[in-house]
């Protein structure tokens, strides 16, 4: 008798393999414990991109994980002050947090560029450094060395912001003198050298600060963010371009013990959802800004004030001086800036050959 399988037997074998594979994978997925990540946010989820990226991510993660992983988002101040999120995640008070590295800038200067910095790279170049260069390795090192028991990812990474809302026009360098402005990070040091008085307050305090005259100006976000926040009601001069924030990263941090307790499948699902949020925040943020800007100008009576080349050169010189002073005393910041600058210059060399030239203030 010939030793062979009939067509019917072959079909049965194939069917069995498919079923075993399906149930094997399903069994693995079912074996993964369900996790709900209690996640305080430093940004209102109503804010386009800055806040809404976290909502987008939560939806993608739940779908990709088949419902095994869910984000329970808490609005700013609902669980804790925005500036306390990193520590709360590290301590295990919450599983994750949606926040900004610049909020650690008072004690951890090297965290600031992981949110933004003046005259930095475009968003796609910064994301390239994080994923293809040494950016994320250094990020994790800085947090670990500072005692934070967290794992970190860029979640929202988006287009350049407006340079800020002012109750008066800033047209000459002298106009900065005495101006109380909500601005942080290395930009704060930069405007200090121009005579301004910077302060960093959470998003939720910007509107009342301008309304009550506690501050004269504030940088906040993208035109779509600022329209939603109603800043045009308390300041009519919207300054451009975004010298201080050509890219922005809003990060998500997770308690390291929680991360280590997840299965490989769950970790892969999380990482894939993060990447999807990166793409969405970059594309969507650029797509919706012009319409918001037109609404601010044509319907809300906002005046756009553009800094001229002389002002930008003065800002750049002040920024260079600020960074030279900081790097002379902080080797971690110097390590980061040297690595990022090398990556930017490498990219720029390729861009100058392979792309249509664009005006750049990297030099």
C-alpha positions as CSV (number, residue, x, y, z in Angstrom):
1,X,0.0,0.0,0.0
2,X,1.4,3.4,-1.0
3,X,2.4,5.6,1.9
4,X,0.9,8.9,1.1
5,X,-1.7,11.4,2.3
6,X,-4.9,11.9,0.4
7,X,-6.1,15.4,-0.4
8,X,-8.7,15.1,2.3
9,X,-6.0,14.1,4.8
10,X,-3.8,17.0,3.7
11,X,-6.7,19.4,4.2
12,X,-7.3,18.0,7.6
13,X,-3.7,18.3,8.6
14,X,-3.5,21.9,7.4
15,X,-6.7,22.7,9.2
16,X,-5.3,21.2,12.4
17,X,-2.1,23.2,12.1
18,X,-4.0,26.4,11.6
19,X,-6.3,25.7,14.6
20,X,-3.4,24.7,16.8
21,X,-1.5,27.8,15.8
22,X,-4.5,30.0,16.4
23,X,-5.3,28.5,19.8
24,X,-1.7,28.5,20.7
25,X,-1.4,32.2,20.1
26,X,-4.8,32.9,21.6
27,X,-3.7,30.9,24.7
28,X,-0.6,33.0,24.9
29,X,-2.6,36.2,24.7
30,X,-5.1,34.9,27.2
31,X,-2.3,34.0,29.5
32,X,-1.1,37.6,29.6
33,X,-2.4,39.3,32.7
34,X,-4.6,42.3,32.1
35,X,-3.1,45.6,33.1
36,X,-4.7,49.0,33.7
37,X,-2.1,51.7,33.7
38,X,-3.2,54.5,36.1
39,X,-1.7,57.4,34.2
40,X,-1.7,61.1,35.4
41,X,-1.3,63.6,32.7
42,X,0.4,67.0,32.8
43,X,-1.7,68.2,29.9
44,X,-5.4,68.4,29.5
45,X,-6.7,65.7,27.1
46,X,-8.9,68.3,25.4
47,X,-5.8,70.0,24.0
48,X,-5.1,69.1,20.4
49,X,-1.9,66.9,20.0
50,X,-0.3,67.9,23.3
51,X,-3.2,66.2,25.2
52,X,-5.0,64.2,22.6
53,X,-2.0,62.1,21.6
54,X,-2.4,60.3,25.0
55,X,-6.0,59.5,24.2
56,X,-5.1,58.3,20.7
57,X,-2.3,56.1,22.2
58,X,-4.7,54.6,24.8
59,X,-7.2,53.7,22.1
60,X,-4.5,52.0,19.9
61,X,-3.0,50.2,22.8
62,X,-6.3,48.7,23.9
63,X,-7.0,47.5,20.4
64,X,-3.6,46.1,19.7
65,X,-3.5,44.2,23.0
66,X,-7.0,42.8,22.5
67,X,-8.1,44.6,25.6
68,X,-5.4,43.3,27.9
69,X,-3.8,46.7,28.4
70,X,-5.8,49.8,29.1
71,X,-4.8,53.4,30.0
72,X,-6.8,55.1,32.7
73,X,-5.9,58.8,32.2
74,X,-6.2,61.4,34.9
75,X,-6.4,65.1,34.0
76,X,-3.8,67.6,35.3
77,X,-4.0,68.0,39.0
78,X,-6.5,65.3,39.5
79,X,-4.1,62.9,41.2
80,X,-1.1,65.1,41.7
81,X,0.7,68.3,40.5
82,X,2.1,68.0,37.0
83,X,5.7,68.5,38.3
84,X,5.4,65.4,40.6
85,X,4.5,62.8,37.9
86,X,8.0,61.5,37.3
87,X,8.6,60.8,41.0
88,X,5.2,59.3,41.5
89,X,5.8,56.8,38.6
90,X,9.3,56.0,39.9
91,X,7.9,55.3,43.4
92,X,5.2,53.1,42.1
93,X,2.3,55.3,43.2
94,X,1.0,55.0,39.6
95,X,2.0,52.7,36.8
96,X,2.7,55.4,34.1
97,X,2.7,59.1,33.5
98,X,2.3,61.5,30.6
99,X,4.6,64.5,31.1
100,X,7.5,66.5,29.9
101,X,11.2,66.2,30.7
102,X,11.6,70.0,31.0
103,X,9.6,69.7,34.2
104,X,12.7,68.1,35.8
105,X,14.9,70.9,34.5
106,X,15.4,72.5,38.0
107,X,17.4,69.5,39.1
108,X,18.1,67.5,35.9
109,X,19.2,69.9,33.2
110,X,20.0,67.0,30.8
111,X,16.2,66.2,30.7
112,X,15.3,69.5,29.1
113,X,16.3,68.7,25.5
114,X,14.0,65.6,25.7
115,X,11.1,68.0,25.7
116,X,12.5,70.8,23.6
117,X,15.3,73.4,23.3
118,X,15.9,76.6,21.2
119,X,17.2,76.3,17.7
120,X,17.0,72.5,17.9
121,X,16.3,70.0,15.1
122,X,13.1,69.4,13.3
123,X,10.8,66.8,14.8
124,X,11.7,64.0,12.4
125,X,15.5,64.6,13.0
126,X,15.0,64.5,16.7
127,X,13.0,61.3,16.4
128,X,15.8,59.9,14.3
129,X,18.3,60.7,17.0
130,X,16.1,59.0,19.6
131,X,15.6,55.8,17.6
132,X,18.6,55.6,15.3
133,X,21.2,57.4,17.3
134,X,22.1,57.4,21.0
135,X,19.2,59.6,22.1
136,X,17.2,57.0,24.0
137,X,20.2,55.3,25.5
138,X,21.3,58.6,27.0
139,X,17.8,59.4,28.1
140,X,17.5,56.2,30.1
141,X,21.0,56.6,31.5
142,X,20.2,60.2,32.8
143,X,17.0,59.1,34.4
144,X,18.6,56.0,36.0
145,X,21.6,57.9,37.3
146,X,19.2,60.5,38.8
147,X,17.5,57.7,40.7
148,X,14.3,57.4,38.7
149,X,13.0,53.8,38.4
150,X,11.3,54.4,35.1
151,X,11.4,53.4,31.4
152,X,10.7,56.3,29.0
153,X,9.5,56.8,25.4
154,X,8.7,59.8,23.2
155,X,4.9,59.7,22.7
156,X,3.8,63.0,21.1
157,X,6.5,64.6,18.9
158,X,5.2,67.5,16.9
159,X,5.6,70.6,14.9
160,X,7.1,73.8,15.9
161,X,5.0,75.9,18.3
162,X,4.2,79.6,18.3
163,X,6.8,81.7,20.0
164,X,4.3,83.0,22.6
165,X,1.4,85.2,23.5
166,X,2.3,88.8,24.6
167,X,0.3,91.7,26.0
168,X,2.7,94.0,24.2
169,X,4.7,93.8,21.0
170,X,8.3,92.6,21.2
171,X,10.1,94.1,18.2
172,X,13.5,95.2,19.5
173,X,15.8,93.5,21.9
174,X,15.2,96.3,24.4
175,X,11.5,95.4,24.5
176,X,12.4,92.2,26.4
177,X,13.6,94.2,29.5
178,X,11.4,93.4,32.5
179,X,8.9,91.3,30.5
180,X,7.6,88.5,32.8
181,X,7.1,85.5,30.6
182,X,6.1,81.9,31.2
183,X,8.9,80.0,29.5
184,X,11.2,77.3,30.8
185,X,14.2,75.2,30.0
186,X,17.2,76.7,28.1
187,X,14.8,79.2,26.5
188,X,14.4,80.7,30.0
189,X,18.1,81.3,30.3
190,X,18.2,82.7,26.8
191,X,15.5,85.4,27.4
192,X,17.1,86.2,30.8
193,X,20.2,87.4,28.9
194,X,17.9,89.7,26.9
195,X,16.4,91.2,30.0
196,X,13.2,89.2,30.5
197,X,12.0,87.6,33.7
198,X,11.1,83.9,32.9
199,X,9.0,81.6,35.1
200,X,7.8,78.1,34.4
201,X,4.2,77.4,35.5
202,X,2.0,74.5,34.5
203,X,-0.4,74.9,31.5
204,X,-3.4,75.3,33.7
205,X,-2.0,78.5,35.3
206,X,-1.2,80.3,32.0
207,X,-4.6,81.8,31.3
208,X,-5.2,83.2,34.8
209,X,-1.6,84.4,34.9
210,X,-2.1,86.5,31.8
211,X,-5.6,87.6,32.8
212,X,-4.5,88.8,36.2
213,X,-1.2,90.4,35.0
214,X,1.0,88.0,37.0
215,X,2.8,87.4,33.7
216,X,3.1,89.6,30.6
217,X,3.6,86.8,28.1
218,X,3.6,83.1,27.8
219,X,4.6,80.4,25.4
220,X,2.2,77.5,25.5
221,X,1.7,75.3,22.4
222,X,0.7,75.0,18.9
223,X,-1.9,77.4,17.4
224,X,-4.6,74.7,17.7
225,X,-3.7,74.2,21.4
226,X,-3.7,77.9,22.1
227,X,-7.0,78.5,20.3
228,X,-8.6,75.7,22.5
229,X,-7.1,77.3,25.6
230,X,-8.5,80.7,24.7
231,X,-5.3,82.6,25.1
232,X,-6.5,85.2,22.5
233,X,-8.9,86.4,25.2
234,X,-6.1,87.6,27.4
235,X,-3.3,88.5,25.0
236,X,-3.6,89.7,21.4
237,X,0.0,89.6,20.1
238,X,1.0,86.1,18.9
239,X,4.7,86.1,18.2
240,X,6.5,83.9,15.6
241,X,8.6,82.0,14.6
242,X,9.2,79.2,17.0
243,X,12.9,79.9,17.9
244,X,12.5,78.4,21.3
245,X,10.6,75.2,20.4
246,X,11.2,73.9,16.8
247,X,10.3,70.4,18.1
248,X,8.4,69.2,21.1
249,X,8.3,65.8,22.8
250,X,5.7,64.8,25.4
251,X,6.9,61.6,27.0
252,X,5.3,58.7,28.6
253,X,7.1,57.0,31.5
254,X,6.4,53.7,33.1
255,X,7.5,52.2,36.4
256,X,10.4,49.9,35.5
257,X,9.1,47.1,37.7
258,X,5.8,47.2,35.9
259,X,7.6,47.1,32.6
260,X,9.7,44.1,33.6
261,X,6.6,42.3,34.8
262,X,5.0,42.5,31.3
263,X,5.2,39.7,28.8
264,X,7.3,40.0,25.7
265,X,4.1,40.2,23.7
266,X,2.8,43.0,25.8
267,X,6.0,44.9,25.6
268,X,6.0,44.6,21.8
269,X,2.3,45.8,21.7
270,X,3.2,48.8,23.9
271,X,6.2,49.7,21.7
272,X,4.2,49.4,18.5
273,X,1.5,51.6,19.9
274,X,4.1,54.2,20.9
275,X,5.5,54.3,17.4
276,X,2.0,54.7,15.9
277,X,1.4,57.6,18.2
278,X,4.6,59.2,17.1
279,X,3.5,59.1,13.5
280,X,0.0,60.4,14.2
281,X,1.2,63.3,16.4
282,X,3.8,64.4,13.7
283,X,1.4,64.2,10.8
284,X,-1.8,65.5,12.5
285,X,0.0,68.4,14.3
286,X,1.2,69.8,11.0
287,X,-2.2,69.3,9.2
288,X,-4.3,71.3,11.6
289,X,-2.3,74.4,12.4
290,X,-3.0,76.7,9.5
291,X,-6.7,76.5,10.0
292,X,-6.3,77.3,13.7
293,X,-4.0,80.2,12.8
294,X,-6.6,81.6,10.3
295,X,-9.3,81.4,12.9
296,X,-7.1,83.3,15.4
297,X,-6.4,86.0,12.9
298,X,-9.7,86.4,11.1
299,X,-12.2,85.6,13.8
300,X,-10.4,86.4,17.1
301,X,-8.6,89.5,16.2
302,X,-5.1,88.2,16.9
303,X,-2.1,90.0,15.5
304,X,0.8,87.9,14.3
305,X,4.2,89.5,15.2
306,X,7.2,88.0,13.5
307,X,10.6,88.4,15.0
308,X,13.0,89.9,12.4
309,X,16.5,88.5,11.6
310,X,18.2,90.9,14.0
311,X,16.1,89.7,16.9
312,X,16.7,86.0,15.9
313,X,20.4,86.6,15.8
314,X,20.4,88.2,19.2
315,X,18.4,85.2,20.5
316,X,20.8,82.7,19.0
317,X,23.8,84.5,20.5
318,X,22.1,84.5,23.9
319,X,21.3,80.8,23.6
320,X,24.9,80.0,22.6
321,X,26.2,81.9,25.6
322,X,23.7,80.1,27.9
323,X,24.7,76.7,26.6
324,X,28.4,77.4,26.7
325,X,28.1,78.4,30.4
326,X,26.0,75.3,31.2
327,X,28.2,72.8,29.4
328,X,31.3,74.2,31.1
329,X,29.9,73.1,34.5
330,X,27.6,70.2,33.6
331,X,29.4,67.3,31.9
332,X,26.1,65.3,31.4
333,X,24.6,68.2,29.4
334,X,27.8,68.5,27.4
335,X,27.7,64.8,26.6
336,X,24.1,65.1,25.4
337,X,24.7,68.2,23.3
338,X,27.8,66.9,21.7
339,X,26.1,63.7,20.6
340,X,22.9,65.5,19.4
341,X,24.9,68.1,17.6
342,X,27.0,65.5,15.8
343,X,23.8,63.7,14.7
344,X,22.2,67.0,13.5
345,X,25.3,67.9,11.5
346,X,25.5,64.4,9.9
347,X,21.8,64.8,8.9
348,X,22.4,68.3,7.7
349,X,25.3,67.2,5.5
350,X,23.0,64.7,3.8
351,X,20.2,67.2,3.5
352,X,22.4,69.8,1.9
353,X,23.3,67.3,-0.9
354,X,20.1,65.3,-1.2
355,X,17.3,67.8,-0.5
356,X,16.2,71.2,-1.6
357,X,17.9,73.7,0.7
358,X,15.8,75.3,3.5
359,X,16.7,78.3,5.7
360,X,18.3,76.8,8.8
361,X,19.4,78.3,12.1
362,X,21.4,75.2,13.1
363,X,24.7,76.9,12.5
